[in-house]
């Protein structure tokens, strides 16, 4: 890296009399040094890659003794960022979590409840099926169709914004029911809209 300066915010430089130095411990590597300090005192920046104390998973960290945004000129700041990104770019193993497939069908209570103006309805399918999720008023009239399609096994949620899907108008305050219907499962829950 070429020599660079610390900007005081007006593109002038700050003459730092007592710079923060960082010792490289636990296999850390000195990354940047101050021009007028011996590295025995410490570094301007240290890189570490490996297992952190008390951890079994590897990670990476870069620690600098100065704010990144003070590096001046901009071209040097960009070069420093590229070097840091190259350091972080080397992949570590990442454990991929498998998607959990539910073992049963269920329809959860909406949240929030009571609601205004929107609420979330969640459900899960143990096997793939055609799913119908509809909202009804207390007289049994259909107010909205939220889902009407094939879905694979899994966990789902949908937002209901208290609009009728028949005329796209806001529905009145009151008690409503939502019904989940599949080939192997049916459930109904009550929700309350307060305007």
Secondary structure as UniProt FT lines:
FT   STRAND          5..7
FT   TURN            26..27
FT   STRAND          29..32
FT   TURN            35..36
FT   TURN            39..41
FT   STRAND          45..51
FT   TURN            53..54
FT   STRAND          58..64
FT   HELIX           68..70
FT   STRAND          71..72
FT   HELIX           74..89
FT   STRAND          106..107
FT   STRAND          119..125
FT   STRAND          129..137
FT   TURN            138..139
FT   STRAND          142..151
FT   STRAND          154..160
FT   TURN            165..167
FT   STRAND          174..181
FT   STRAND          186..193
//
